[in-house]
Amino acid sequence: MRLFVLSVILFLSFFPLHADIFSLWPFRGNSSASAKGDSVTDILEPQKLWQEKIVINGRNMEMGVALVDRTLKDALRLLRIKYPDAPLAVNSNSVLFEIPLENGFRRRIFLVGFDGKDTIVQFTMDIPQTGLNTSVPWPSELPLPPGATPVTVMKFPARKSVYGTFKSPYDKQSVLSDLLKALRSDGWKSAGEAASSAASGDIFLRNDGSEMMVIGTMQDDKTGTSRGTLYLRRLK
């Protein structure tokens, strides 16, 4: 579960290739994708784990997750051979790769690796030509810091979960401090040893551990503004 949470946060927040809101589709069997786009999954030979329905900014979608029996380095090499000009973002344990499809969509592949392991996790999503509704109500169960503007709201009905991202004109420390105050006043307790505004995020529990909240913040040092992510999971 923690892998799922962290992967979603990374995918949506920390490696943005475009500012638009994107839709999520199954990693296989997408009738809107071209044969050229489908060949991507043939290259990496993924093994399907699961597929679930989600709602992003009020629109019903689906998302698939798969395992790939390759190292992150090898998967990136294969994708680069097939699509040498495709944009990408890379860090030590993940790759975000985007491929243009013949129908105008862009296929975004997020790969997450593990130290010392030859297996990676693959998330695949198709970004439509037209964006989704960018003016959506912020979920009442998620705190929103003063001055912040909602960006994305995703709901996972099968998981009884909701995920939200926002942008703020204030710095990361101010935003995180406001989030911590709001969560504590609403009965949430940090699962870590010490949650403070010096950190970038934390995990909180409530109602005897039956609810979990993961929060994260990221700052743009050039503008002094920040972005935040929240993921609420009801465990019972």
MOCORSUL-V805256 format. One record per pair of residues at least 6 apart in sequence whose ideal C-beta (glycine too) atoms are under 7 Angstrom apart, sorted by the first residue. I is the first residue (numbers start at 0). J is the second residue. D is the distance in Angstrom with one decimal. If there is no record, write none. Layout:
# MOCORSUL-V805256
i->{I I}
j->{J J}
d->{D D}
This chain:
# MOCORSUL-V805256
i->{2 4 4 6 6 6 6 7 7 8 8 8 9 10 10 11 11 12 12 12 12 13 14 14 16 16 16 16 19 20 20 20 20 20 21 21 21 22 22 22 22 22 22 22 23 23 23 23 23 23 24 24 24 24 25 25 25 26 26 26 26 26 26 27 27 27 29 31 31 31 32 32 32 32 33 33 33 35 35 36 36 36 39 39 39 42 42 43 43 43 43 43 44 45 45 45 45 46 46 47 47 48 48 48 49 50 50 50 51 51 51 51 52 52 52 52 53 53 53 53 53 53 54 54 54 55 55 55 56 56 56 56 56 57 57 58 62 63 64 64 65 66 66 67 67 67 67 68 68 69 69 70 70 71 71 71 71 71 74 74 75 78 82 85 85 85 86 87 87 87 87 88 92 92 93 93 93 93 94 95 95 96 97 97 97 98 98 99 100 103 104 104 104 104 105 106 106 107 107 108 108 109 110 110 111 111 112 135 135 137 137 137 137 138 138 138 140 140 141 141 141 141 142 142 142 143 143 144 144 144 144 145 146 146 146 147 147 147 147 148 148 149 149 150 150 150 151 151 152 153 154 158 159 160 160 160 160 161 162 163 164 164 164 165 165 166 166 167 167 167 167 168 169 170 170 170 171 171 171 171 171 172 174 174 174 175 175 176 178 178 179 179 182 182 186 187 187 187 188 188 188 189 189 190 190 190 191 191 194 199 199 200 200 200 201 202 202 203 204 204 208 209 209 209 210 210 210 211 211 212 212 213 214 214 214 215 215 216 216 217 217 218 219}
j->{120 213 230 109 111 120 122 162 230 215 228 230 93 109 122 151 164 164 217 226 228 217 88 95 86 88 95 97 130 56 130 131 133 151 107 124 126 55 58 60 125 126 127 131 53 55 60 61 62 124 60 61 124 125 50 61 63 40 45 63 65 121 123 40 47 63 125 102 104 125 100 104 106 125 100 101 102 100 101 98 100 106 98 106 108 77 81 67 69 74 77 121 67 65 66 67 121 65 66 63 65 64 65 66 64 61 62 63 61 62 155 157 59 61 156 157 60 61 62 153 154 155 60 153 154 131 151 153 131 132 135 151 152 132 135 131 124 123 120 122 121 118 120 74 118 119 121 117 118 117 119 112 117 92 94 110 112 119 110 119 94 96 98 96 97 98 97 94 95 96 97 95 111 112 109 110 111 112 110 107 109 108 105 106 107 105 106 105 106 128 125 126 127 128 126 123 125 124 126 121 123 122 119 121 119 120 119 149 152 143 149 152 163 152 161 163 161 231 161 163 229 231 178 181 182 149 165 167 174 177 178 177 167 168 169 165 166 167 227 165 166 163 165 164 165 166 163 164 163 162 161 232 233 230 231 232 233 231 230 229 226 227 228 226 227 224 226 174 224 225 227 224 225 218 223 225 199 216 217 218 225 196 216 225 227 196 216 196 214 227 194 196 203 212 205 203 205 212 203 204 205 201 203 202 203 204 201 202 201 215 216 214 215 216 214 211 213 212 210 211 234 233 234 235 231 233 234 232 234 229 231 230 227 228 229 227 228 225 227 225 226 225 225}
d->{6.7 5.3 5.3 6.8 5.3 6.8 6.3 6.2 6.9 5.7 5.0 6.7 6.1 4.6 6.1 6.4 6.0 5.9 6.5 6.2 5.0 6.4 4.1 4.2 5.4 6.6 6.7 5.3 4.4 5.8 5.2 4.5 6.1 5.8 6.8 6.1 3.9 6.5 6.5 5.3 6.8 6.9 5.2 6.4 5.9 6.2 4.3 6.5 4.3 4.8 6.6 6.1 6.4 4.6 5.4 5.1 4.5 6.3 6.8 3.7 5.8 6.9 3.6 6.1 6.7 6.5 6.1 6.2 6.5 6.8 5.7 6.7 6.9 6.2 5.0 3.8 5.6 6.7 5.6 6.5 4.1 5.0 6.1 6.3 6.7 5.2 5.9 4.9 6.6 5.7 6.6 6.6 6.9 3.5 6.6 5.0 5.1 5.9 4.7 6.5 5.1 4.7 5.7 6.0 5.7 6.0 6.9 4.3 6.9 6.0 6.8 5.2 6.7 5.5 6.2 6.8 5.3 6.9 5.5 5.8 6.5 5.3 6.9 6.9 4.3 6.4 6.8 4.9 4.4 5.0 4.7 6.4 5.9 5.7 5.6 5.4 6.9 6.5 6.6 5.9 4.6 5.8 6.3 6.0 6.9 5.0 5.1 6.7 5.6 6.9 6.5 6.9 5.4 7.0 6.2 6.0 3.5 5.4 5.6 6.2 5.3 5.4 5.2 6.1 5.8 5.1 5.1 6.4 6.3 4.7 6.9 4.5 6.6 4.8 6.9 6.4 5.0 6.7 4.5 6.9 5.3 4.6 5.4 7.0 4.9 6.8 4.6 5.6 5.7 4.6 4.8 6.2 6.0 6.7 4.3 6.6 5.3 4.8 5.9 6.5 5.2 4.3 5.1 5.6 6.1 4.6 4.7 6.5 5.2 5.1 4.6 6.9 6.6 6.2 5.1 6.1 6.4 5.8 6.5 4.9 4.8 6.2 5.8 3.7 6.2 7.0 6.2 5.9 5.1 4.0 6.0 6.2 5.9 5.6 6.2 4.4 6.8 4.3 6.9 6.1 5.4 6.6 5.3 4.6 5.7 5.7 6.7 4.5 5.1 4.3 5.1 6.3 4.0 6.8 6.1 4.5 6.9 5.1 4.8 5.1 6.5 6.8 5.1 7.0 5.2 6.7 5.2 4.9 6.4 5.1 6.5 5.5 6.5 5.9 5.6 5.9 6.9 4.5 6.8 3.8 4.5 4.7 5.4 5.1 5.6 4.9 4.9 4.1 5.5 6.9 5.9 6.7 5.5 6.6 5.2 4.0 4.8 5.9 6.3 5.8 6.9 5.4 5.7 4.3 6.3 5.2 5.5 6.5 4.3 6.1 5.6 5.0 3.6 6.1 6.0 6.6 5.3 4.3 6.9 5.8 6.8 6.8 5.3 4.2 6.9 5.4 6.7 4.7 6.1 6.6 5.3 4.4 7.0 6.9 5.2 6.9 4.6 5.6 4.9 6.3 5.2 4.5 6.8}
